[in-house]
Amino acid sequence: MAQKSVDEKTNEIPELRALPAPMEIEGQILTADALHTQTDTARFIIEDKKADSVFTVKINQPTLLEDIASLSREAFPPLGRTLRPSIRATAASNVARLPSARN
């Protein structure tokens, strides 16, 4: 979507909201890494921009992990479309050699 340099006197958390601010992203999916898994960021994307989001939640956010684990599938209605859950996997030998890739 976009990128920009972050001034030394701030960090990239509040700057994420500045990138899509002028854009029409309603109904689009915005992804962000774990650093941006913040309440204000999620609220901005979902409520203000009317977009969907995918955030990474790591173990250093134990309360959020517990909250997510306690949700039932019914907490995620299918938004007017039929979902067909699927899983795709490939052997680690078929992907780029990353330190976390294991056979």
Buried (B, 14 or more C-beta within 10 A) or exposed (E): EEEEEBEEEEEBBEBBBEBBEEEEBEEBEBEBEEBBBBEEBBEBBEEEBEBBBEBEEEEEBEEBEEEEEEEEEEEEEEEEEEEEEEEEEEEEEEEEEEEEEEE
